[in-house]
């Protein structure tokens, strides 16, 4: 029998043009969280055409799917993300994530019987702030999976994820409208409440750890310049190194929003995530295998800060990693000064360097999964972790 790691590399090369077509198609059809109807259907149909059995609207989520091939003892999952950012399109390169995961799965399909594995692709919607994977976890979607992975684009290669835990907050103030010139004393200004809250948060930052992030936007600031705003709304993120640290910081940020309500007389309503994104549970054995495989493909991991910092971005894959042995490397697309969540990064996500990242990412994921399957110690390790 030929080396399965060589086989998966050859398999990716054989479908190179198809994978790049997938990447460019997803990029050209950006859809925001929970609205990825075309993208999820396109990817599901593509996998179906390559012999995978597909469950659409998986676990009751309209834009999730599960594609399965084989019935081996080790269940390998590749996660495909495909949601875009409002107003920015695929400025986080999820087209690369989707196509690399699909490519790795198709390559592993060619050796599934030899490595005694079942190959699964999860179509995971709404990673950008809505936690599609967390919703899937709540429905036991990952039950029975032994090892999971995806690869995320960034300016440069990084072999592991180190994301912040994050809590997403929807904030609303309700005041009372009135004519801003004739009867201002009859108004209760909901826009002022946000101003006070943001000043309080700005002052709080001096007392926060460098590993904490608090940021957000006002999504509704009022209706007319000559009317006291009676309703304002915003969306805020609170990030910290761990869920434990996050809870303490969150309570302090809430007090800042409460200050806005107290000072203006507005009513405050906060709706937060019941299940925030967690930090990532890394496994050195998986990270080391991925890095060695990527380096064998010519990838380099010697870039300095701050280019490597994309691995700090929060992800709902962190929640998966808490229950399934997982790895989450980053692959560089040579985007120059452009970084994730910029228009320029969206443009860089379909360049020749980005296309090479799709191919190398698919190979690196598949080769590492072969390592897991063929190393008895590593195979047992992931099974024991994911069954704990």
N, C-alpha and C positions, 0 to 999 in steps of 0.2 A: 504494500500500500504506500502511495506517495505521501509526502509530508502534508498534513491537512493545513498547515499555515501557508505553505506554498499554494495549495489549492484555493484557499480563500482569496489570496492576492490575485491569482489568475482569474478567479470568478469576478472580482470587482473590475479588473481590466476589461473583461469581456462585455460588461454592461456599462462601461464608462459613459458612452454617449447618452444612454437612457437615464442614468443617474443625474447627469448634468441637465438634461431636459426637465427632469423632476424639479431640480433646484431652481431653474430659471422660471418654470411655470408657477411654482409656489410664490416666488419673489414677485412675479407679475400680477398676482391675484391676492393682494394683502387683505386679510380679514381680521378684525379685532376679536378679543376674547369672547367666547361663546357664540360667535357669529361665523365660525370657520366652516360653513356648509360646503362650499365648493372645494376647499383644500382637503378636508377630511374625506369627501367623496372621491376626489381624484386619487389620493394616496391609497385608499381602500381598494379602489378598482384596479390600480396599478399592481398592488400586491396580489390581488385575486387573479389577475392575468398571468402571474408568475407562480401559480400553484398553491397560494396560501388560502386557507379557509378563513373567511372574514365575518365577524359579528359587528354590524353597524349599530349605531346608537347604543354602544356598550354601556352596561350598568345604568341605563336610563338617561344617559347624557347625549344630546342630539348630535354633537360633533366629536364624540369619542368613538374609537373602534378598537377591536382586538383582532389581529391577524395571526394565524397559527399554522405551523408546518411541523409534521412529524409527531412522534409519541415517545421520544427517548426519556431516560430517567432524569437527566439534568434539564431543568427548564431555564432557558436563557431569554431575557427580555431586553429589547431595544426600545427606547422611548422616543417617539417622534413628536416634536413640538412644531406648530405651524401657525400660531397666532401672531399677528402683527401689532404694532403700536399705533394708537390713534394719532393721525396726522403725520406720522413718521414712516409708515410702511414697515418693511422688514429691516429696520435700523438696528435690530439685535441679531440678524442673520439666522432666523429660525428656518429659513429655506435650506440652509446648510445642515442644520440639525436633522430636519426631516429626511433629506436625501441621503445623508451619511448613515442614519439609522436603518433606512430602507436598504441601502447598499450592503451594510454589514449583515443584515438578515438574509438577503438573497445569497450572499456568499456563504454564510453558514448553512443555508439550506442544502448546498452541494456536498457538505460533509456531515450532515446531521446524523445519518445512520452510523457513520464511522466513529463519531464521538459520543454516540448514545445520548442525543440531546433533542429536546423539543424547542423550536425557535418561535418566539412570539414578538410581534411588533405591537406596542400599544400606541394608538393615536391619542395623545394627551392634550386636550384643549386648554386654553386660558391660563397659560403660565404667567403671562404678564400682569400679575397683580390680582388674579382671581382664584388661583390655586386649583386648577383642574385636577391635578394628581391627588390633592387632598380629598376632593370630592370622590375620586375613584377609590382611594384607600378606604374611605368610610363605607363603601359598598363592597369591600373585600376583593377589589379587582386584581390585586397583586397576590392573592392567596395561591400558594403553590409555586411561586417564582423563586428560583434559587439565586440568581444573580441578574442585576439590571445595570444598564448604562445608557448614556448618551454623550455626545461630544458637542461642545458649544464653541462657536467662533468668537474670536477676540483679536486684538491687534497682533498678539504673539502667542506662542505655545506655552501652556502651563500644564503640568501633569496632574493636578488635582484641584478640586473645588474647596474653597474655604469661605463659604457665603455667610453673610450676616443672617441671623434670625430676624424676621420682620413681622410686624403687625400692621395691617391696613385699617385705617379709620375713616369712616364717613361722618362728617360733622355738619350740623345744621343749627342755625340760630333763627328764632322767630321773634320778631318785634312787632311794630305797629306802623303802618304807612301814614303819611301825612304830607301836605304840601310843604316842600323844603323852604320856600320863601315866606309864604303867608302864615302857615301854622306849624313851624318847626317844633314848637314846644309840645305839640300833641303827638309827636312821633316817638317811636322807640327804635333806635337805629341798629339794625342787625349787621350792617357793614362795619360800624364802629366796634362791634363785639369781636369781629375777626381781626381788626387792627390791633386791639388790645391783646388778644390771644397770641398773635404773631410776634408782638413786641415782647411778651412774656417768654415765649419760646426762644426768641433771640437772646434774651438775657440768661435764660436757663443754660444755654449752650456752654457758657463759660465754666459751669460746674459739671459738665458731662465728660465722661471718658472719651479719649480720641477714637475708641472703638464703637462709639455710638453715633448714629445718624438720625436726625429728625428733619423731615422735609415734606412739603405738600403744596397744593395749589387751591385757590378759591375758584370753584367751578360755576358759581352763581353769585354775582356781587350786587344785584339790584336790577330794577326794571327800567327806571327812567331817572335822568339826572336831576329832575325837579321834584322827585318824590323821595321821602325818607324810605330807605330799603326796609321792607318788613320781613324778608326772607333771604338769607344767604346760606350757601352750601360750599363745602370743600372736601377734599380727599387728602389724607395725610398718611405718611409712612413713619413708623418708629422702628429703628434697627439697632441690634446689639449683637455681641458675639455669640450669646447663647439665649435660649428661651428663658432660663432662670434670670439672667441679667435684664432681659427684655421686659419682664413683668414689672420690675421696679421702675424702670425708665418710663414705661407706659403710664403708670399711675401719676408720675410727676408731670407728664405732658398733659394728661387729662385736667390737672389742676390749672394749667395755663388756659385751657379752653373754658373752664369754670370761671376763671377770673374775668374773661370777656363777658360772660353772662351776668355776673354779679355787678360789674361796673356799669353796664348799660341797661339792665333790667330786662334783658331778653331771656327767652326760654332756650335752653340748650338740649340738643338731642345728639347723642353719639352712638353710632352703630359700628362695632368692631368685629374683627375675625374671631369666630369661636375657635378656629384652628389656625394659628399663625404659621408662617413658613419657619421651619426649624433650621438650626445649623446642620452641617453635613457630617455624617459619620463615615470618615475615610478608613480605608483598609490598606495598609502599606503594601501588602502582598499584591493587591490588584493594581495599585498605582505604579509600583515598580515594574510589573509586567507590561503595563501599557507603555510606560516611558521607554523601556527597552525596545519594544516593538516599533514605536514611533521613530526612535532614533535609527533603527535599521532601515526605515523608509526615507531617511535623510532629514527628519524634523529636528529642530534644535530648541534647547530649553535654557539658553544662557542670556536671555533678554533681561535688562535691569528694570527696576521700578522707574516710573509708574506704569509702564506698558503692561506689566503682568497683573495689574490690579483688577482686571475684569473677573478674576476668580473669586472676588469678594462679593459679587452681585448675588442677591438673594434668589433662591429658586425653590420651588415646591418639590424638586427632586431630593432636597434635604429630608423631607418627611418620608419619602420612599426609602432613603438610605437608613433610616432608623429601624426599619423592619425587614429590609432585603439587602443583602450584601451588594454594594453598588460602587461604581466609580464614575467620575464626572470630569474628564479632562477638558482643556480648552485648546483650540487649534487656531494658529495665527493665519490671517488672510493678507498680511502685508499691507495694512490700510494706512500706513504712514501716520500722520497726525490725527487722523480720524479715529474716534473711539465709539463704542456702542452707544446707541440711542442718539446718534446724530444723523442728519440726512446724508452726510458724506459716507458714513459707514454703510448705510443702505445701498448706496451706489457701489461701494467696494465689495458688496456681498455677491456680486455676479461677475467679477473680474476673473481673468485667468488664474490669479493666485487663489481666489475663493473657490474656483472650480477644482484646483488641485487639492485644496483643503477637504472638499467633499470626498475625493478619491482616497486621499491619505487617511482621512477620518474613518471612512468605511473600513479600510484595510486594518487600521490600528485597533478599532473596536473588535472586528472579527478575529484578528490574530490573538488578542487578549482573551477573548471568550474560548478560543481553542486551547489556550494555555490552561484556563480554568478547568475545561472538560478533560484534558489529558494528563493533568498532574493530580494523582490520587489524593495527595495531602490538601491541595488547594480546593479540589472538588468537594472533599468532605468538609473543609472549613466553611465554604459558602453555604452548604446545605445546613450545617449545624447553626450558623448565625441566623439564617433566614427561617429556620424552624423554631428558633428559641421563643 
